């Protein structure tokens, strides 16, 4: 039976968390894991060809190339993977499994509604962790508890503390005393840049509202 792909954060969940955070004035921050897929453990036997220029340690079986004085590994030489690599089909699944284990070991509980959502409710505070691949949104009412989960994740992975949440899933997050303001200006500008329309000017074309409907 094929295992399901790892879940990703739903936009409905993101908006709901931001709404609760704004109302309750919770702390809101973000973390990122460096080279996330390399942390996954490979359960199956996976072999790969040796990358060009690789030199291993220990006793090696080499043969001389007639056209060069350099030594090379035989064409049939492969290496067995103990850790996941980018490009493997199971890499995203193995990474999420490793991340879930680290969060569950801290006492967080996986939501049954959104499998990318982890929560923990204690007498000292409430904490929420939302995962999107290697990007994590962390919020809660206890800053000390948030710092503890950051320290816990740093023991498992190489992480980056990005501070207050600024940008997540194409949403720009701006916080003030009035609440949280959400926009997608950067996302739209990136689309214009990628499509070569950054310097384009708007043009107004008057058209009958029913024109398009006639051709569908």
C-alpha positions as CSV (number, residue, x, y, z in Angstrom):
1,X,0.0,0.0,0.0
2,X,1.4,3.4,-1.0
3,X,1.9,5.8,1.9
4,X,0.1,9.2,1.5
5,X,2.1,12.3,0.7
6,X,3.0,14.7,3.5
7,X,0.3,17.3,4.2
8,X,0.8,21.0,3.7
9,X,-0.8,23.8,5.6
10,X,-4.3,24.8,4.4
11,X,-5.0,28.5,3.7
12,X,-8.2,28.2,5.8
13,X,-6.1,27.1,8.7
14,X,-3.5,29.9,8.2
15,X,-6.3,32.5,8.2
16,X,-8.0,31.0,11.2
17,X,-4.7,31.0,13.2
18,X,-4.0,34.6,12.2
19,X,-7.5,35.7,13.3
20,X,-7.2,34.0,16.7
21,X,-3.7,35.5,17.1
22,X,-4.9,39.0,16.4
23,X,-7.9,38.7,18.7
24,X,-5.9,37.2,21.6
25,X,-2.8,39.2,20.9
26,X,-0.6,36.1,20.9
27,X,3.1,36.0,20.0
28,X,3.7,35.2,16.4
29,X,6.9,34.0,14.9
30,X,8.4,31.8,12.2
31,X,11.2,29.2,11.8
32,X,12.8,27.6,8.8
33,X,14.7,24.3,8.6
34,X,17.9,24.2,6.5
35,X,18.1,21.4,4.0
36,X,15.0,19.8,5.4
37,X,14.8,16.7,3.1
38,X,18.3,15.7,4.1
39,X,17.1,15.0,7.7
40,X,14.7,12.2,6.6
41,X,15.6,8.5,7.3
42,X,15.4,6.1,4.4
43,X,13.3,3.0,5.4
44,X,13.7,1.2,2.0
45,X,16.9,0.0,0.4
46,X,17.8,2.8,-2.0
47,X,21.0,2.9,-4.2
48,X,22.4,5.7,-6.3
49,X,25.2,6.2,-8.7
50,X,28.3,7.9,-7.4
51,X,28.3,11.6,-8.1
52,X,31.0,12.9,-10.4
53,X,34.3,13.6,-8.7
54,X,33.4,11.6,-5.6
55,X,36.3,10.1,-3.6
56,X,35.4,7.7,-0.8
57,X,37.5,6.5,2.2
58,X,38.8,3.0,2.8
59,X,39.6,0.3,0.3
60,X,38.3,1.3,-3.2
61,X,38.1,-0.8,-6.4
62,X,39.4,1.5,-9.1
63,X,40.3,1.1,-12.7
64,X,42.4,3.3,-14.9
65,X,40.9,5.1,-17.9
66,X,43.0,4.5,-21.0
67,X,42.6,8.1,-22.2
68,X,43.6,9.6,-18.9
69,X,45.9,9.0,-16.0
70,X,43.1,9.6,-13.5
71,X,41.4,6.7,-11.6
72,X,37.7,6.2,-11.7
73,X,35.1,4.0,-9.9
74,X,33.8,1.1,-12.1
75,X,30.5,2.0,-13.8
76,X,28.6,-0.5,-11.7
77,X,29.7,1.0,-8.4
78,X,26.8,2.5,-6.4
79,X,26.3,3.7,-2.8
80,X,23.5,2.8,-0.4
81,X,21.6,5.7,1.1
82,X,21.1,5.9,4.9
83,X,19.6,9.3,4.7
84,X,17.1,11.0,2.3
85,X,18.2,13.1,-0.6
86,X,16.5,15.8,-2.7
87,X,15.0,14.1,-5.7
88,X,13.8,11.0,-4.0
89,X,10.0,10.4,-4.3
90,X,9.9,9.4,-0.6
91,X,12.0,12.4,0.6
92,X,9.0,14.7,1.5
93,X,7.3,11.9,3.4
94,X,10.4,10.9,5.3
95,X,11.1,14.5,6.2
96,X,7.6,15.1,7.6
97,X,7.8,11.9,9.5
98,X,11.0,13.1,11.2
99,X,9.6,16.5,11.9
100,X,6.4,15.0,13.3
101,X,8.4,12.8,15.7
102,X,10.3,15.8,17.0
103,X,7.1,17.8,17.6
104,X,5.3,14.9,19.2
105,X,8.2,14.2,21.5
106,X,7.9,17.8,22.8
107,X,4.3,17.0,23.8
108,X,2.4,18.5,20.9
109,X,-0.7,16.8,19.5
110,X,-1.4,16.4,15.8
111,X,-4.7,17.8,14.7
112,X,-7.2,15.3,13.1
113,X,-8.7,18.1,10.9
114,X,-5.4,19.4,9.5
115,X,-2.5,17.1,9.7
116,X,0.0,20.0,9.3
117,X,-1.3,21.5,12.6
118,X,0.3,20.7,16.0
119,X,-1.0,22.1,19.3
120,X,-0.1,21.9,23.0
121,X,-2.3,23.0,25.8
122,X,-0.8,23.1,29.3
123,X,-1.4,25.0,32.6
124,X,1.3,27.4,31.7
125,X,0.1,28.2,28.2
126,X,-1.1,27.3,24.7
127,X,1.1,26.8,21.7
128,X,0.4,26.2,18.0
129,X,2.8,25.0,15.3
130,X,1.7,25.1,11.6
131,X,4.0,23.3,9.1
132,X,4.4,24.0,5.4
133,X,7.3,21.7,4.2
134,X,10.3,23.2,6.0
135,X,8.6,26.5,7.0
136,X,6.9,26.7,10.4
137,X,4.5,29.3,11.8
138,X,4.6,29.3,15.7
139,X,2.2,31.2,17.9
140,X,0.9,31.0,21.5
141,X,0.2,32.9,24.6
142,X,3.5,32.0,26.4
143,X,6.7,33.3,25.0
144,X,8.8,31.1,27.2
145,X,7.0,28.0,25.9
146,X,7.6,29.2,22.3
147,X,11.3,29.6,23.0
148,X,11.4,26.1,24.4
149,X,10.0,24.6,21.3
150,X,12.5,26.6,19.2
151,X,15.4,25.2,21.4
152,X,13.9,21.7,21.0
153,X,13.8,21.9,17.2
154,X,17.4,23.2,17.1
155,X,18.5,20.1,18.8
156,X,16.9,18.0,16.1
157,X,17.7,20.1,13.0
158,X,19.7,23.0,11.7
159,X,17.1,25.8,11.9
160,X,16.8,29.5,11.3
161,X,14.9,31.7,13.7
162,X,13.2,34.2,11.4
163,X,11.7,36.2,14.2
164,X,8.3,37.8,13.9
165,X,6.2,36.4,11.0
166,X,6.5,38.6,7.9
167,X,5.8,36.4,4.9
168,X,4.1,33.0,4.8
169,X,2.5,31.1,1.8
170,X,2.4,34.2,-0.3
171,X,0.9,36.3,2.4
172,X,2.6,39.4,3.7
173,X,1.9,39.8,7.4
174,X,2.0,43.3,9.0
175,X,1.1,43.6,12.7
176,X,0.0,46.8,14.6
177,X,-2.0,47.7,17.6
178,X,-5.1,47.6,15.5
179,X,-4.5,43.9,14.6
180,X,-3.0,42.0,11.7
181,X,-3.0,43.3,8.1
182,X,-2.6,40.7,5.3
183,X,-1.7,41.5,1.7
184,X,-0.3,39.7,-1.3
185,X,1.5,42.6,-2.9
186,X,4.9,40.8,-3.0
187,X,3.4,37.7,-4.4
188,X,1.7,39.6,-7.2
189,X,4.9,41.7,-7.9
190,X,6.9,38.4,-8.2
191,X,4.3,37.1,-10.7
192,X,4.7,40.3,-12.8
193,X,8.5,39.9,-12.6
194,X,8.5,36.3,-13.7
195,X,6.1,37.0,-16.6
196,X,8.0,40.1,-17.8
197,X,5.1,42.4,-17.0
198,X,6.7,44.4,-14.2
199,X,7.0,47.6,-16.4
200,X,3.6,47.1,-18.1
201,X,1.0,49.8,-17.8
202,X,-2.7,49.3,-17.2
203,X,-5.1,49.8,-20.2
204,X,-8.8,50.2,-19.9
205,X,-10.8,48.4,-22.6
206,X,-14.5,49.2,-22.5
207,X,-16.4,46.0,-23.4
208,X,-19.9,44.7,-23.2
209,X,-20.3,42.7,-20.0
210,X,-22.1,39.9,-22.0
211,X,-19.5,39.7,-24.8
212,X,-17.4,37.0,-23.2
213,X,-20.4,34.9,-22.3
214,X,-21.5,34.7,-26.0
215,X,-18.3,32.8,-26.9
216,X,-18.3,30.3,-24.1
